[in-house]
Amino acid sequence: MKQAQTQQCVVIGGGISGLATAALLARDGHHVTILEKQDTLGGRAGRWESHNFVFDTGPSWYLMPEVIDHWFKLMGTSAEAELTLERLDPAYKLFSAPTDDGARPTNVRTGRADAMDLFESQQKGSGATLAQYLDSAQQAYELAKKHFLYDPFSNLKGLLSPAVLRHAPKLAQLLLRKLHGHVAARFSHPLQQKVLGYPAVFLGTSPYKAPSIYHLMSHLDLQDGVLYPQGGFAALVDAMERVARAAGVRIVTGATATAINTVPDAKVARCASVSWQDGNGVAQRTAASLVVGAADLHHVESALLPQELRSRSSRQWQRADPGISAVLVCLGVQGTLPELAHHNLLFTEDWQENFARIADGQALGESTSLYVCRPSATDRSVAPAGDENLFILVPAPALTRWGKGGLDGGGSAQVEKVADAAIAQLAQWTNTPDLAERIVVRRSYGPGDFAEDFNAWQGSALGLAHTLGQSAFLRPGNSNAKVAGLFYAGSSVRPGIGVPMCMISAEIVLKLVRGDTAVGPVPEPSAAVSSTRQAVDGS
């Protein structure tokens, strides 16, 4: 595909999608500036440090490694050259409420054989059923990668390919049936249903709302494997920044975009510049015929564009599902917590009611299903020697009125109530009665933080939920038909939520700028791989 004519480009937002898009466009010959309102890069893939504890405050599951590696290879390097990746074993650990029979937590190891053995040990015959389920999950994943995820949907040729048409009846069934129904029709064991349904949370929704096409997620954690980048996801952000700067991207932090300025051009408007305010409050303007909104879509359109140039109406937003929010808790803990794995999932018995409370905006119960990351199990750089780094994520309603978090219990009453309950639940479920007394560092985040820090619509933690009406070509697109030169990347738009998806959205923008309507990924260059990490370390 012939590269587009060189343009001046501004990317609004320095998160994963902003860095990925800016780097790809710069490598394609454009002059690119990133405007990031925070003082650090990464967006939701944030970081926080205190007393030698180093926390990731966003993504923590390194999945779809080939997608991340593909982006690095498009930039002339590789994930292997830029990151130190470790495969986790176990992939994660499952906890249930303590019972009188003394049931032990369950280690979930990656690999088809181990997953089948685990399911078979829980319920006779379910191992073979899981094998069929994983076959279907892998097939759905490969179809999605080849025909949907990288498709700009400039036309319908991807949907009309022979491979898609051949599987059309099955795909239609998977789209129209909810994930929980798909799982429950095959597995009656409650824990198995939760293992296969919980990945919906990573898509900003619940297994009772997500289409069953997303059973493909089980291929990723049960069969493909869970990796960890040493240094956490902050290391990934740093690597992407290195790669972007090496490509010539100019990065300005503390820069708040205030308007996307346009001029009339035939039947549509055309991008002319971006107005922004620097860290000193001084108004600035940067010329740009190409603008990428790599921030929350609702914010980009409602705050930076006049109403007549917005791609989505207020009525469409009223009908949209913002996805779940979360209460996050970063804890520095004295002493060790060997009963925890790197990734841990705590599942309550009232599974369906738990999700219903979140969907209905109700208060959570005393115990709730939650996720706990202990990166110090794998990475000793994230905590002082002999101590532990914990990150707790409690799925919560997308309600900004819940407020913001704070240091040492200083957040809103609602956020700190949820944080206290999560700490108490973790202590009880892991038989660590002195956990609260051993906490030496504590910081919480709530829906209000997502709204303020990332301009997240309704305080959503991840982005628009992956419901049927917000998936594939039904999800908001990556360009604005009313403004020539205006494109969108990130979790609000296609293909969706998650670090790999945000990287793919960057590639879709690259294809749209080039006028490339191909369905699949951009071909990787044949040039030799070089590491920006080595260049920096050796300078």
N, C-alpha and C positions, 0 to 999 in steps of 0.2 A: 504494500500500500504506500503510495506516494505521501510524503510528509506535507503537512499544511504550511502555508506561508507563515514566516516568522511574525509573531504578534507580541504586543505587550500584554502581560497577563497578571491579574491579581487573584490570589486564592484567599478567600476569607475563612480563616480557621486553620490552626496548626495542629490538629489532631491527626490520627492515623490516616484518615481519608485525605486531609489537606496536604500532609507531607507526601503521601503516595502520589496524589495527582500532580502536585507541583513538580516533583522530581521527574515524572514521566514526561510532562510537557516541556520541562527544561531540556531533557535529553533529546527531545524532538526538535530543539532549536529555538524555542520561545524564550522570551525574557520574562522571568517569573518572580513575583514578590508574594510572600506569605504575610498576611496580617493576622496576628494572634493576640487576642485581648488579654490573656493571662501572661504572667512573666515567664512561664515555662511552657514548653511544647507537650503535646500528647493528648490534650482534650480529656475525654473520659478515661483514657489510659494514663492516669495521673500518678504522682508519687508524693510521698510526704516522709520527712525524716525528723526524728527526735531522739536524743540521747543514744545515738548509734543504732537505733532501730530504723530500718528503711522499708517503707510500705508501698506496695502497689495499691492504688485506690480505685482500680477499675478492672479490666480484663485480667484473668489469671489462668484460663484454660487455653493452652497452645494446641489448637486443633487445625485440621486441614493444612498440614505443613507444606504440602506441595504447592498450594496456592501462594503462601507467603514466599516460598523459595522462587516461584515463578516471577513475582514482582521484582525480587532482587536480581534475578537473571536478566529481566528486561533492562535493568540498570547497569548491566555489565559485571555483576558480582554474584554472590549466592548467599543463602542463609547460613550455610556451613562456614563461609569465609567471614561473615559478619557477626555471628552469634555462637555461643557455646551451648548446645542443646543436649538435654538429658532426657531419656525415656523414663517415665515414672512407673515404679512397680512397688505396690499396687497402683493402678491408675487412680483409684479412689477407695474410700472406706465408707460403709453405711452403718449408721447408728439408729436404733429405735429406743423408745422409752424403756427404762429399766423394768424388768419383770421378775416375778418370784422364781421363775425357772432358771434365772441367770443366763439368759441367751447372750451370746457374744456378738460383737460387731462383725460385719461381713466385709472381707477384702475382695474388691473387684479387680481382677487382673486382666490386662489387655491380651487379646488373642482369641481366635475362634474356639480353640480347644478348651482353654481355661473357662471362657464364658459358658460354653455348653456344659462343662463339668459342674460349674457352680449352679446353673439352673437345674440340672438333673439331680443334684444333691438336695435341692429344695423341694422338688416335685418330680416324681418319676414320669418320664416321657417328655418333659418340657425341654430337655437338651436338644432333642431332634427338632422340636417345634422352633426353638431358637435358631437352629441352623437355617431353616427355611426363612425365618424372619430376617436374618442377617443377609441371606442371599437377595431378598427383596430390597432391603435397605441399601445394599451396595449397588444394585441395579438402578435404583432411584437416584442415588448420589451421582453415579457416572452419567446418567441421562441428564441430570440437572447441570452438571459441570459442562457437558458437551453442547447442550442445546438451550439452556435457559439462563444460567447465572451470568454469563458474559455477553448475553444478547442485548444490544441497545433497544431492541424491539422497534427499530425504524420501519420494519415491515413484518409480515407474518411468516416469512420463509422458514424461520427456525421451527415454528409450530407445525409446519407442513412437511417437515423432512420425513423420509421413510421410516427412520428409527422411531420418531415420536408417534407417527400414525400407527405403526405396528403395535405400539404399547398404549394407544389412546384409550381403549376401554378400561384398562387397569389404572392408568393415570387419572381418568375421570373419577373412578371410584375412590382413589386415594385423596383426591381433592375435595370430594363431597362428603367424605366420612371424617369424623373427628378422630384425633390420635388416640384418645382414651378408648373409644369404641373399637378401633382397630386392634389395640393391644388386648383389651378385655375379651375379645372374641377368640383369642388364641392362648391367653395365659390367665389362669384363675388365682394364682398365688399373689397375695397383696404386695409383697416386696418386689416381685418381678414386674408387676404393673407399674410400680413407682420408678424402678430403674429405667424402664422403657418410656415412661411418660415425663419424667423430670426434665429431660433436655428441652422441652417446650419453654421452660423458664428462660433458657438462654436465648430464646427467640422473642422474649418480651411478652409471653402469654402463658396459658395453661394448657394441659393436655385435653381439657374439655372444650377449648376454643380453637386450637391449632389444627389445620388439616392433617390427615394421616400421611400425606406425602412426606411430612417431616419425620417419619420413622427412619428416614435416611440418617438422622443424627446418631442412631445407635451403631451404625457402621463406623462412625468416627471414634467413639469412646470405647466400644467393646471389641472392635476388630482392627481399626487402623492404629490406634495408640494415642496416648496423651504425653506430650513433651513439656519440658520446662526450659526457658532460656535463663542461663545463669545471670544474675542481676535483675531478674524479673522482667516484666513487660517494659519497665523503664529502659532496660538494655535494648529492647526492640526499637523503642522510640529514639534512643540515642543513635542506633545504627541507621535508622531511616533519615535522621537529621544529617548524619555524616554523608550519606549517599546523596541527599538532596543538595547540600552545600557543594559537594564535589561536582555536581551537575550544573552548578551556577545559580542555584536558587538563592534569592535574597530573603532573609527572614527578619521580620520586625515583630518583637514581642511588646506587650503593653500597648497594643494598637487596636482600638475599638472601631470597627467599621460603623459608619453612621448612615451611609446612603450609597446605592448603586445608581450612578448617573447615566442617563441615556440621551440619545438624540434621535429624531425621526429618520427613518430610512425605508423608503418605499412603503410597503404595507405593515411593517413592524417597526418597533424601536430598535436601536442598536446601542450596545454598551459603549460608553465613552470614558468613564473614569469611576473610581471609588473614593468617596469622602471618608475620612477617618480621623480619629483623635489620638494623639500620641500620649505617652505616659505623663507628660506635663500638662495635659489638657489643651494642647495647641492643635487647632484644626489643620488638617492636611488633606491633600488630594493627589491621587496617583492615576495617571492616564492608563487606560486599559481598554482595548477592544475585545478582550477575552476575560471574562470574570467567572470564577468558580465559587459557588457558595458551598463550602465544605463544613458549614455549621448546621444547626437544626433548621430544617426546611421552613417550619412555621415562622421562626424568627427572621430568617433571611427575607422571606417574602413580606411578612407583615410589618417589619421594622425598617427594611431597606428599600422597598419598592412601593410606588403608589399603587392604589387598589386596582387600577385598570391594567396594570402590567403583571399582576399576580397570576400564577398558573392554576391556583386552587382558590375556590370561593370560601367565604366564611361558613356557608352551609355545608360544604364538603368537610371542613374541619370539625364542625359540630357533630358530624356522623362518624368521624374517624375514631379509631381506638389508639390512644397514646401509648399503650403498653403499660407494663408494671413499673413501679418505682421501687425504691429499696431504702432500708436503713443500713448503713455501713458502719462497722465498728473496727477500728485499728487498735490492737492491744499489744503492748510490750509486756511480757510475762517473765518474772524471775524464775529460774529453774527450768527443768525440762518437762515436756508433755509427750512422752513416748507412745501413749495410747492413741495419739492422733497421727494419721498419715498426712501426706502433702495436701491432698484434696479430701474433704469429708462432707458427707451429706447426712443430715439429721431429718428423718421422716416421721411425721406424726401419724397417728391412727386415723384422725379425721381429715383424711387427704382431700376429699372433694369439698368438704366444708371449709377447709383452709383456703383453697383457691376461690371459693365463692365469697368469702369475707373480703379477700383482696379485690375481686371484681366489683363487689358492691360498695367498696369504700368504707368498710366497717373496721372497728378496732380488731387487732389480732388477739388470739387467745394467749393464755399464759405460756403455752408451748405452741410452737409453730414450726413448720418445715423450714430449715435454713441450711446455709452452706458455710463451711469453715475452711479457710486455707491456712496451712502451716508451712510457709515456704522455707522456714529455717530447718525443716526436715531434710531439705535438698541443698540449700544454699546458705552457707554459714556467714556470708557477707551481709545478710539482712538483719542480724541480731548480734548483740554482744555474746562472747563465748559463754556457753552454758545456759543461755536464755532462749526464749522462744518469741517468734513473731507470729501473731494471729490476725487474720482478717475475716470478719464475720459479715455475711450478706444475708439480710432478712428481707425476702420479697414483701412488698408493701403496696398499698394503693397509690396511684399517681395523683396525689393531693398535696398541692403546695402549702395548704393550711396546716399540714403536719409540722411545717417549719424546718429549721436548719439544725444541724448538729453543732458540736463544739468540743473544746478541750476539757478533759477531766469532769465530764458530766455536765458541762455548761451549755448544752444545746437546749432546744425547746423541750417542754415537759413531755410531749408526745414521743419525740425521737428518743429521749433518754429513758423513758419508760420501756420502749421496745428494746433498747440496747441493754438495759439492766436485766430484762427478762431473758434475752438471748444468752447473756453471760451466765445467769443462774441455770438455764436449761443445759448449756454446754457443760457446766460443772457437774450437774446431776447425772447427765447421760454418759459422761466419761469417767464418773467416779473420781472427780477431782474437787473435793469439798472446799479446799482452800484457794481455788482459782482466783476469786475476787480479791483476796488479800495479797496475792502475788503480782497483781497488775501494777506496773510502775509507769506505764505510758498508756494514755487512752485518748482517742479522738473519734467522734462520731460524725456522720454525714446523713442528711435527710433529703426528702424531696425538694425542699426549699433551696438546698445547695445545688442540686442539679439545675434548677431553674435559674439561679443567679450566676453560677459559674459557667454553665454551658448553654444558657438560653434554652434549656430543654422545655419543650411544650408540656405544660401541666406537671413539670417535675419528673418526667419519665426518666428512668435510669438508663435505658438502652436505646430507645427509639420506637417508632411505630410498631405495634404488635404484628406478628406474622399470622394474621387471620387470613381466611380465604380472600377477602376483598382487599387485602393489603399484601399480596404475594405476587411474585412474577410480574407480568405486564399490567396487573391491576394495582401494583404499588406505584406511588408517585415516581415520575420519570426523571431522567438525568439532564433534561434540557427544558428551557422555557420557550414555548412556541411564539410568545409575544415579544421576546427580546432576543435579537440575534447576538450571539456571542456569550449568552448567559447559560451556565451549566451548573449542575448540582451533584455533589458526591456526599457519601456518608450514610449513616444508619437510617436516616429518614426516607431514603430513596432506594431505588433498585441497586443491587439485589436484596439488601437488607442489613440485619443486625450482625455484629461481630467483627473482629479484626480482619479475618480473611475476606468477608463480604465488603468491608470498607475499602480494602485494597482492590477488589474487583470493581467496585464503583468508580475508582480512579481510572482503571483501565477502560471502562465504558466511556468515561468522559474523553479520554485520549482518542478512542475510536470515533466518537461523534465529532470531535474537532477535526480529525483527519477525513471525515466523510466515509469511514469504514463501516459497512453494514454487516460484516461477517459475524456469524453467530458465536464462534468459539473464541478462545484466548488469542491474543496477539502473539505471533511466532516469536520465539526467543532468538536473540542474536547469536551468531556462531562464534563471535569473538571470544578470546580467552577470558576466563574469570579473573578479576583482580579484587583485592580486599581494601576497602577504605579504612578498615580497622588497622591493618598493617601500615598503611600510609600515615595514619595519625600517630600510631605508636612509634613509628620510626622517624618522625619529624623532629 
